[in-house]
Amino acid sequence: MSTAEEDPVTDRIEREIRIDAPIERVFALVSEPGWWIEDGPERTVTREGDVTVVELPRHGRFPVVTVSADAPHHLAFRGGGPGQTAEEGTLVEFHLTEDGGGTLLRVVESGFGAGADIAGDEQGWEHELAAARGRAEAG
């Protein structure tokens, strides 16, 4: 389903998944800032200027800013966790490639900082990419 690499020097996570949906549909899904931050009925999303804030009652506020977009092939966001600004957070990039009628979606998250424990983030991307595939393939 996915491949993974962890570079202990840069604290970088890479995952990819093939989605049986057109690249435009997948891009529309992943272009929403913070779409990957835990989904559910208690999740709220608000805008504060250029910052999208995803709020989870049990976990706090997650600010996200769009860094760059090149539709339909690349998106980059910077997002912080509770108590951080978006600029203090990690860089999350999505690379989309057409693949035989479907789309190859690759995520690269970097900038965790030295000694960060990223095991939970690695598992989280497995879950989030599978959820993205389900939503995109459902149309």
Residue frames relative to the residue before (quaternion, step in Angstrom):
aa qw qx qy qz dx dy dz
M 1.0000 0.0000 0.0000 0.0000 0.00 0.00 0.00
S 0.8165 -0.0346 0.0559 0.5737 3.60 0.71 -0.97
T 0.2681 -0.7095 0.6143 0.2177 3.47 -1.34 0.20
A 0.1286 -0.8054 0.5761 0.0539 3.56 -1.14 0.54
E 0.0135 -0.7522 0.6583 0.0246 3.48 -1.27 0.58
E 0.0757 -0.7560 0.6462 0.0718 3.53 -1.10 0.69
D 0.1687 -0.7697 0.6105 0.0796 3.56 -0.78 1.04
P 0.3482 -0.7832 0.4696 0.2121 3.60 -0.33 1.20
V 0.6126 0.5475 -0.3623 0.4402 3.60 1.16 -0.38
T 0.8012 0.2793 -0.1420 0.5097 3.59 0.86 -0.89
D 0.3112 -0.7514 0.5202 0.2608 3.62 1.22 -0.18
R 0.3122 0.7559 -0.4883 0.3044 3.53 0.69 1.16
I 0.1498 -0.7603 0.6267 0.0819 3.55 -1.02 0.84
E 0.0134 -0.7705 0.6372 0.0078 3.56 -1.04 0.85
R 0.0512 0.7640 -0.6406 0.0584 3.54 -1.00 0.91
E 0.0120 -0.7864 0.6161 0.0436 3.55 -1.20 0.46
I 0.0631 -0.7766 0.6268 0.0075 3.48 -1.29 0.55
R 0.3373 -0.7067 0.5785 0.2283 3.57 -1.13 0.65
I 0.1276 -0.7904 0.5988 0.0206 3.52 -0.91 1.04
D 0.3302 -0.7442 0.5488 0.1897 3.58 -0.83 0.99
A 0.5228 0.5623 -0.4547 0.4514 3.54 0.44 1.31
P 0.6010 -0.5777 0.4049 0.3758 3.58 -1.14 0.57
I 0.6338 -0.5716 0.3769 0.3598 3.54 -1.13 0.73
E 0.6295 0.5462 -0.3419 0.4342 3.61 1.00 -0.74
R 0.6517 0.5064 -0.3135 0.4697 3.60 1.01 -0.78
V 0.6607 0.4920 -0.3075 0.4762 3.57 0.95 -0.85
F 0.6356 0.5249 -0.3322 0.4584 3.60 0.97 -0.82
A 0.6344 0.5311 -0.3352 0.4507 3.60 0.93 -0.83
L 0.6558 0.5156 -0.3033 0.4605 3.57 1.01 -0.80
V 0.7738 0.3764 -0.2042 0.4668 3.58 0.73 -1.04
S 0.5621 0.6115 -0.3976 0.3898 3.61 1.20 -0.07
E 0.5339 0.5990 -0.4168 0.4271 3.61 1.25 -0.08
P 0.4162 -0.7182 0.4882 0.2696 3.64 -0.53 1.09
G 0.8440 0.1818 -0.1545 0.4804 3.55 -0.88 0.99
W 0.3164 0.7775 -0.5001 0.2129 3.63 1.21 0.19
W 0.6816 0.5200 -0.2748 0.4353 3.57 1.11 -0.67
I 0.5806 0.5808 -0.3850 0.4211 3.60 1.21 -0.15
E 0.7646 -0.4420 0.2279 0.4100 3.53 -0.55 1.31
D 0.1624 -0.7900 0.5883 0.0582 3.54 -0.64 1.14
G 0.3424 0.7321 -0.5471 0.2178 3.56 -1.12 0.58
P 0.7139 -0.4896 0.2960 0.4038 3.56 -1.27 0.25
E 0.6814 0.4811 -0.3008 0.4623 3.61 1.15 -0.48
R 0.5186 0.6479 -0.4008 0.3882 3.60 1.27 -0.12
T 0.0354 -0.7734 0.6324 0.0271 3.57 -0.96 0.89
V 0.1584 -0.7700 0.6141 0.0701 3.54 -1.14 0.73
T 0.0322 0.7864 -0.6144 0.0550 3.57 -0.82 1.06
R 0.3428 -0.7042 0.5778 0.2298 3.54 -1.31 0.32
E 0.0407 -0.7550 0.6544 0.0062 3.54 -1.07 0.88
G 0.7784 -0.1851 0.0749 0.5952 3.56 0.20 1.30
D 0.8117 -0.1886 0.1788 0.5231 3.57 -0.75 -1.10
V 0.6274 0.5479 -0.3211 0.4507 3.58 1.30 -0.12
T 0.2194 -0.7177 0.6463 0.1381 3.54 -1.03 0.90
V 0.1327 -0.7946 0.5898 0.0557 3.57 -0.82 0.99
V 0.1469 -0.7463 0.6464 0.0608 3.53 -0.81 1.13
E 0.0698 -0.8169 0.5725 0.0029 3.57 -0.69 1.10
L 0.0890 -0.7639 0.6391 0.0096 3.49 -0.99 1.03
P 0.4996 -0.7019 0.4058 0.3051 3.62 -0.54 1.09
R 0.7426 0.4106 -0.2408 0.4712 3.61 0.94 -0.78
H 0.7746 0.3626 -0.1767 0.4872 3.59 1.18 -0.42
G 0.5676 -0.6253 0.3798 0.3776 3.61 1.16 -0.32
R 0.6790 -0.4898 0.3938 0.3796 3.51 -1.41 -0.37
F 0.1211 -0.7774 0.6163 0.0340 3.54 -1.03 0.93
P 0.1462 -0.8122 0.5595 0.0767 3.62 -0.22 1.22
V 0.0541 -0.7964 0.6022 -0.0151 3.59 -0.99 0.90
V 0.0636 -0.7707 0.6325 0.0450 3.58 -1.04 0.83
T 0.4377 -0.6551 0.5459 0.2850 3.54 -1.18 0.63
V 0.2722 -0.7715 0.5599 0.1307 3.55 -0.79 1.07
S 0.7798 -0.1708 0.1378 0.5863 3.57 0.92 -0.92
A 0.0629 -0.7753 0.6274 0.0363 3.52 -1.28 0.49
D 0.0132 0.7585 -0.6503 0.0411 3.55 -1.00 0.95
A 0.1810 -0.8369 0.5105 0.0792 3.55 0.26 1.33
P 0.6899 -0.2904 -0.6597 -0.0669 1.57 -1.83 1.70
H 0.5074 0.7198 -0.3606 0.3071 3.59 1.16 0.48
H 0.8321 0.0757 -0.0075 0.5493 3.62 1.03 -0.52
L 0.0193 0.7520 -0.6586 0.0185 3.53 -1.19 0.78
A 0.0455 -0.7801 0.6230 0.0363 3.54 -1.13 0.65
F 0.0623 -0.7813 0.6209 -0.0103 3.53 -0.98 0.98
R 0.1771 -0.7190 0.6498 0.1717 3.54 -1.26 0.38
G 0.0318 0.8285 -0.5544 0.0726 3.54 -0.75 1.05
G 0.2479 -0.7723 0.5735 0.1149 3.51 -1.03 0.90
G 0.4525 -0.6572 0.5319 0.2836 3.49 -1.33 0.29
P 0.7662 -0.3271 0.2475 0.4947 3.58 -1.27 -0.14
G 0.8129 0.2266 -0.1969 0.4991 3.55 -0.89 0.99
Q 0.6678 0.4557 -0.3010 0.5058 3.60 1.26 0.05
T 0.4199 -0.6109 0.5820 0.3343 3.51 -1.34 0.25
A 0.6649 -0.4818 0.3656 0.4383 3.58 -1.24 0.24
E 0.6587 0.5355 -0.3054 0.4314 3.58 0.99 -0.85
E 0.6570 0.5023 -0.3093 0.4695 3.61 1.16 -0.45
G 0.6185 0.5953 -0.3261 0.3959 3.56 1.25 -0.31
T 0.6942 -0.4598 0.3630 0.4182 3.51 -1.35 -0.25
L 0.4368 -0.6375 0.5624 0.2941 3.52 -1.35 0.30
V 0.0759 -0.7856 0.6140 0.0057 3.58 -0.79 1.07
E 0.0384 -0.8123 0.5811 -0.0301 3.56 -0.59 1.21
F 0.1545 -0.7614 0.6241 0.0827 3.54 -1.10 0.82
H 0.1036 -0.7719 0.6270 0.0176 3.54 -0.86 1.09
L 0.0874 -0.8044 0.5876 0.0046 3.57 -0.75 1.08
T 0.0275 -0.7857 0.6171 -0.0333 3.54 -0.95 1.00
E 0.4503 -0.6570 0.5253 0.2995 3.57 -0.96 0.86
D 0.0130 -0.8091 0.5840 -0.0646 3.54 -0.95 0.96
G 0.8149 -0.3060 0.1588 0.4659 3.56 -0.06 1.31
G 0.7680 -0.3179 0.1758 0.5274 3.59 0.83 0.91
G 0.7123 0.3520 -0.2420 0.5570 3.56 1.27 -0.13
T 0.4371 -0.6761 0.5277 0.2710 3.53 -1.27 -0.36
L 0.2513 -0.7071 0.6385 0.1707 3.51 -1.08 0.81
L 0.1035 -0.7927 0.6006 0.0117 3.58 -0.66 1.18
R 0.0267 -0.7887 0.6138 -0.0229 3.56 -0.72 1.12
V 0.1426 -0.7634 0.6258 0.0721 3.55 -0.99 0.91
V 0.0603 -0.7503 0.6577 0.0290 3.53 -1.14 0.80
E 0.0341 -0.7794 0.6256 -0.0015 3.56 -0.72 1.09
S 0.0626 0.8108 -0.5738 0.0972 3.56 -0.77 1.04
G 0.6830 0.5096 -0.3567 0.3829 3.53 -1.34 0.22
F 0.2760 0.7950 -0.4970 0.2114 3.57 1.13 0.61
G 0.4615 -0.6526 0.4730 0.3706 3.56 1.04 -0.72
A 0.6523 -0.5484 0.3671 0.3728 3.50 -1.20 0.61
G 0.8524 0.1865 -0.1477 0.4656 3.52 -1.03 0.89
A 0.3897 0.7302 -0.4859 0.2807 3.60 1.21 0.17
D 0.3441 -0.7016 0.5844 0.2187 3.57 -1.12 0.72
I 0.0450 -0.8603 0.5074 -0.0224 3.57 -0.17 1.27
A 0.3231 0.7798 -0.4892 0.2197 3.60 1.24 0.18
G 0.6606 0.5057 -0.3103 0.4599 3.60 0.94 -0.83
D 0.6401 0.5174 -0.3205 0.4688 3.57 1.04 -0.75
E 0.6165 0.5441 -0.3434 0.4538 3.58 1.04 -0.75
Q 0.6782 0.4680 -0.2815 0.4917 3.58 0.90 -0.92
G 0.6191 0.5649 -0.3350 0.4305 3.57 1.03 -0.77
W 0.6637 0.5000 -0.3142 0.4591 3.59 0.96 -0.81
E 0.5754 0.5588 -0.3871 0.4547 3.61 1.06 -0.58
H 0.6826 0.4892 -0.2689 0.4717 3.55 0.90 -1.00
E 0.7061 0.4803 -0.2804 0.4384 3.61 0.77 -1.02
L 0.6593 0.4900 -0.3225 0.4703 3.60 0.96 -0.73
A 0.6233 0.5169 -0.3417 0.4771 3.60 1.04 -0.69
A 0.6453 0.5059 -0.3170 0.4766 3.59 1.02 -0.78
A 0.6295 0.5224 -0.3332 0.4688 3.61 1.00 -0.77
R 0.6384 0.5162 -0.3328 0.4639 3.58 0.96 -0.83
G 0.6559 0.5217 -0.3148 0.4456 3.59 0.89 -0.88
R 0.6826 0.4792 -0.2894 0.4697 3.58 0.91 -0.90
A 0.6895 0.4844 -0.2931 0.4516 3.59 0.88 -0.92
E 0.6838 0.4810 -0.2947 0.4627 3.58 0.96 -0.82
A 0.6193 0.5383 -0.3406 0.4590 3.59 1.18 -0.51
G 0.4541 -0.7160 0.4197 0.3239 3.54 1.28 -0.34
